[in-house]
Structures are given as C-alpha cells and as structure tokens.
Amino acid sequence: MLIYKQHLPIATVDTRDIILPYKSVAEAKAHILKLDLQYGCPTIWYQADGGSKTDETEYFIAAIGTGHKINSDRINLDSYLGTLQLNDGDLVLHYFLVRPERSNKNVEI
C-alpha cells in the first residue's frame, strides 16, 4: 500500500485536477484517508497501490465557499469530501470530487 498526498484549491469556486487509479467517484472517495490542513494548506491523503496507467482516471476536486451558488448537478452530497476552515475561520471551503464529462474537461461550478 502507498499513501499519497495532494494539495487542494485554496480559492472559492476553484478546481484542481487529480489522477486516481479508481474508476468511480465512490471508489476513489473510499480510498481518501484524510482531508485536513498541513502547514495551513488544504491537503488530502489517499491510498493507492500503484496500478497500471490504464487504471488511471481524471477527476477534479472542486472548492466551493459557503454561500456560493453551485451550477453543476454533479457536485452533490455523493461527491462531498469534507469542509475546511482557512485563515482562522475567515474562509470556509467545501470540497467535492467530480469526474469531468467526456465531452468537456471543465466542471462548471
């Protein structure tokens, strides 16, 4: 077993792409070990066994600030990873894991 980490977006309504060796959001979420701040930077730690390149799937991690409108039906409770408070609670970001649509790599949030 290998444990990896990935820094997360720190701006409201922002995304960061991530490649994970899991075919579904549910399977990928099951391998995320922790979502927390490390030295003030939002970070996730996840488990992956180093599968083949054909097992890799592109995802986006979306950061949505409290009170911001979400324009995508793919950002929902099923894709929710967790919430972090930044800047001593001045900024609250909610993180979601989403697969991009095949025809459009962007996730409109």
Backbone bond lengths (Angstrom), bond angles and torsions (degrees), N, CA, C in turn:
res aa  C-N    CA-C-N  psi(-1)  N-CA   C-N-CA  omega(-1)  CA-C   N-CA-C  phi
1 M - - - 1.447 - - 1.528 108.74 -
2 L 1.334 115.99 136.63 1.452 122.28 175.03 1.518 108.74 -117.48
3 I 1.320 117.09 142.82 1.460 122.04 176.36 1.519 107.46 -114.59
4 Y 1.325 115.38 128.81 1.456 122.89 -179.67 1.518 109.37 -115.82
5 K 1.333 115.40 165.10 1.456 119.05 172.51 1.512 108.58 -133.39
6 Q 1.330 114.80 153.51 1.466 122.10 -179.90 1.518 107.62 -140.77
7 H 1.321 117.00 129.07 1.462 120.34 174.45 1.520 108.92 -74.13
8 L 1.317 116.32 147.14 1.460 122.91 -175.09 1.522 110.46 -107.78
9 P 1.346 116.34 163.31 1.472 119.29 176.30 1.523 110.87 -59.39
10 I 1.316 115.23 146.56 1.470 119.66 179.80 1.524 111.82 -117.84
11 A 1.330 116.56 9.41 1.459 120.73 177.94 1.523 109.25 -113.82
12 T 1.314 116.33 150.94 1.449 122.04 177.71 1.526 109.59 -66.94
13 V 1.318 116.83 139.58 1.461 124.47 -179.72 1.529 109.71 53.67
14 D 1.319 115.86 60.17 1.458 123.28 -178.84 1.523 108.29 -134.10
15 T 1.339 116.86 158.06 1.466 120.54 177.64 1.521 110.08 -131.69
16 R 1.310 114.99 156.88 1.456 122.69 173.84 1.525 106.50 -136.16
17 D 1.333 117.23 132.65 1.457 118.40 179.51 1.518 110.00 -85.92
18 I 1.320 114.78 150.85 1.454 122.24 -178.17 1.530 107.50 -147.91
19 I 1.318 116.66 139.95 1.458 122.48 177.16 1.520 107.47 -105.17
20 L 1.338 116.27 123.51 1.459 121.61 -179.55 1.526 109.65 -126.66
21 P 1.330 117.78 148.14 1.469 120.66 -179.05 1.530 112.75 -84.86
22 Y 1.323 116.65 43.99 1.463 120.91 -179.02 1.521 108.61 -134.21
23 K 1.330 116.66 140.17 1.461 122.04 -173.11 1.522 114.34 -83.62
24 S 1.320 119.02 -19.12 1.466 120.01 -178.38 1.524 110.02 -129.85
25 V 1.329 114.80 158.41 1.463 120.23 176.92 1.523 109.99 -61.38
26 A 1.333 116.60 -41.99 1.471 120.21 -179.27 1.527 111.33 -60.93
27 E 1.326 116.95 -43.74 1.464 120.48 179.73 1.528 110.70 -66.96
28 A 1.327 117.10 -41.65 1.463 120.38 178.82 1.524 110.62 -63.91
29 K 1.350 116.80 -44.59 1.468 120.22 179.15 1.534 111.56 -60.45
30 A 1.323 117.04 -35.12 1.463 120.96 -179.55 1.533 111.90 -65.04
31 H 1.333 117.59 -20.11 1.460 121.37 -179.08 1.526 113.29 -101.99
32 I 1.328 117.36 3.15 1.456 120.39 174.39 1.519 107.87 -84.67
33 L 1.312 115.25 120.45 1.458 121.62 -173.20 1.526 112.83 -85.85
34 K 1.337 116.38 -37.39 1.470 119.29 -174.38 1.519 109.68 -160.42
35 L 1.315 114.69 145.70 1.460 123.96 172.21 1.521 105.11 -125.39
36 D 1.350 116.79 119.16 1.460 119.41 -175.04 1.523 109.04 -162.53
37 L 1.320 115.54 177.67 1.460 121.60 174.17 1.524 109.08 -92.28
38 Q 1.329 116.52 136.90 1.457 122.04 171.01 1.521 106.80 -125.13
39 Y 1.316 116.90 114.23 1.459 122.73 -175.81 1.529 110.75 54.78
40 G 1.332 117.10 37.85 1.455 122.57 178.35 1.518 115.35 82.06
41 C 1.325 117.85 -0.23 1.466 122.24 -178.17 1.531 109.88 -105.77
42 P 1.343 118.90 126.54 1.472 120.71 176.56 1.522 110.31 -61.02
43 T 1.330 116.14 132.51 1.463 122.01 -173.29 1.519 109.75 -145.30
44 I 1.345 116.26 145.59 1.469 119.90 167.59 1.521 108.13 -116.60
45 W 1.315 114.61 149.65 1.448 122.86 171.95 1.521 106.14 -116.89
46 Y 1.328 116.53 133.31 1.459 120.27 -178.35 1.521 110.51 -140.22
47 Q 1.316 114.14 155.97 1.462 122.15 -178.15 1.522 108.67 -100.12
48 A 1.321 116.00 134.52 1.462 122.11 174.54 1.522 107.48 -149.80
49 D 1.319 115.82 144.53 1.452 119.93 -176.84 1.521 113.46 -97.73
50 G 1.330 117.22 11.46 1.464 119.44 177.73 1.508 112.38 70.12
51 G 1.323 117.40 50.68 1.462 122.20 178.80 1.514 110.84 -66.01
52 S 1.320 116.18 -176.00 1.456 120.99 -178.53 1.528 109.88 -75.76
53 K 1.333 115.56 163.70 1.465 121.27 179.43 1.526 111.47 -59.95
54 T 1.329 118.02 -28.95 1.466 120.39 -179.44 1.522 111.54 -70.59
55 D 1.327 117.87 -17.92 1.466 121.53 177.96 1.522 112.96 -84.85
56 E 1.324 117.69 -7.37 1.460 120.62 -175.24 1.525 111.11 -77.82
57 T 1.329 115.47 137.75 1.454 122.57 -179.74 1.516 108.69 -129.68
58 E 1.325 115.77 138.56 1.462 120.71 178.91 1.523 110.07 -84.60
59 Y 1.322 115.42 135.63 1.460 123.18 176.12 1.522 108.30 -132.73
60 F 1.315 115.54 166.56 1.456 122.13 169.11 1.509 107.66 -121.25
61 I 1.325 115.76 140.15 1.454 121.19 169.30 1.522 105.33 -103.44
62 A 1.314 115.84 118.41 1.461 121.59 -177.90 1.519 109.73 -102.92
63 A 1.324 115.86 136.05 1.466 122.60 175.06 1.520 107.75 -107.27
64 I 1.320 116.39 121.77 1.462 121.96 179.80 1.527 107.77 -120.03
65 G 1.305 116.27 123.94 1.457 120.70 177.77 1.522 111.09 -77.58
66 T 1.316 116.33 150.80 1.463 121.22 177.07 1.525 109.05 -55.86
67 G 1.340 115.83 132.25 1.454 121.60 177.86 1.514 114.85 88.41
68 H 1.338 118.52 -3.41 1.459 121.07 179.62 1.530 110.07 -90.22
69 K 1.308 115.93 139.72 1.457 122.24 -179.04 1.528 110.30 -72.27
70 I 1.328 115.88 137.92 1.461 122.39 177.03 1.525 107.23 -105.74
71 N 1.343 116.64 123.12 1.460 121.74 -176.20 1.528 113.07 -102.51
72 S 1.303 117.96 12.17 1.459 120.95 -177.82 1.519 109.79 -123.13
73 D 1.345 116.20 132.04 1.461 118.79 177.37 1.527 111.91 -76.84
74 R 1.347 116.68 -8.88 1.466 119.87 177.71 1.524 112.33 -83.90
75 I 1.320 117.35 -11.60 1.458 121.29 174.42 1.520 106.32 -96.63
76 N 1.335 114.73 102.14 1.461 120.92 -174.34 1.526 109.12 -150.78
77 L 1.305 116.43 -173.86 1.464 120.42 -177.42 1.526 112.15 -60.71
78 D 1.326 118.04 -32.23 1.465 120.63 178.64 1.525 112.63 -66.35
79 S 1.331 117.57 -25.70 1.463 121.10 -179.00 1.536 112.79 -100.61
80 Y 1.325 116.94 1.41 1.470 122.45 -176.59 1.525 111.50 -69.87
81 L 1.350 115.77 131.32 1.467 121.47 177.25 1.526 112.64 -103.21
82 G 1.319 117.02 -38.95 1.455 119.75 -178.16 1.511 111.12 159.79
83 T 1.323 115.37 177.59 1.463 123.44 -177.02 1.518 109.21 -125.84
84 L 1.327 115.63 139.18 1.458 121.40 176.59 1.521 109.88 -129.32
85 Q 1.329 115.52 145.28 1.458 121.91 174.85 1.524 108.09 -104.04
86 L 1.319 116.44 124.36 1.453 122.47 179.85 1.527 109.40 -111.26
87 N 1.315 116.08 161.61 1.471 122.55 177.51 1.527 111.07 52.78
88 D 1.319 116.42 51.01 1.465 122.58 179.43 1.532 112.39 56.64
89 G 1.324 116.64 35.27 1.458 121.38 176.66 1.507 114.87 89.53
90 D 1.342 117.94 -0.32 1.464 120.32 178.69 1.522 112.00 -68.82
91 L 1.321 117.65 -28.25 1.465 123.08 179.39 1.519 108.40 -125.13
92 V 1.326 117.43 123.61 1.454 122.58 178.19 1.519 107.54 -115.14
93 L 1.340 116.83 118.68 1.456 122.08 -179.09 1.524 109.90 -115.52
94 H 1.323 115.18 136.71 1.464 123.48 178.10 1.533 106.32 -109.00
95 Y 1.326 116.93 128.03 1.465 121.75 -173.23 1.524 110.78 -106.77
96 F 1.352 114.20 139.71 1.462 122.65 -178.29 1.523 108.85 -133.60
97 L 1.335 116.58 144.48 1.460 123.19 177.39 1.519 108.00 -106.72
98 V 1.341 116.84 122.69 1.458 121.83 -173.09 1.522 110.19 -135.12
99 R 1.327 116.31 139.99 1.471 120.87 170.85 1.513 108.53 -87.05
100 P 1.336 117.47 135.79 1.467 118.67 177.33 1.527 110.43 -69.73
101 E 1.332 115.64 152.77 1.456 119.37 174.06 1.521 108.13 -68.11
102 R 1.322 116.71 148.74 1.471 120.01 -178.08 1.519 112.66 -59.66
103 S 1.321 117.78 -39.59 1.457 120.63 -176.32 1.525 113.13 -83.42
104 N 1.321 116.76 -14.01 1.456 120.52 -175.79 1.518 108.73 -141.82
105 K 1.316 118.09 116.22 1.452 120.72 -177.95 1.523 112.96 -76.12
106 N 1.318 117.20 -14.23 1.459 120.03 -178.02 1.521 110.63 -88.59
107 V 1.302 114.97 149.48 1.465 121.58 174.16 1.518 106.45 -111.12
108 E 1.324 116.60 115.49 1.462 119.23 178.73 1.511 108.59 -79.05
109 I 1.312 115.68 120.10 1.455 119.83 178.85 1.498 107.72 -122.22
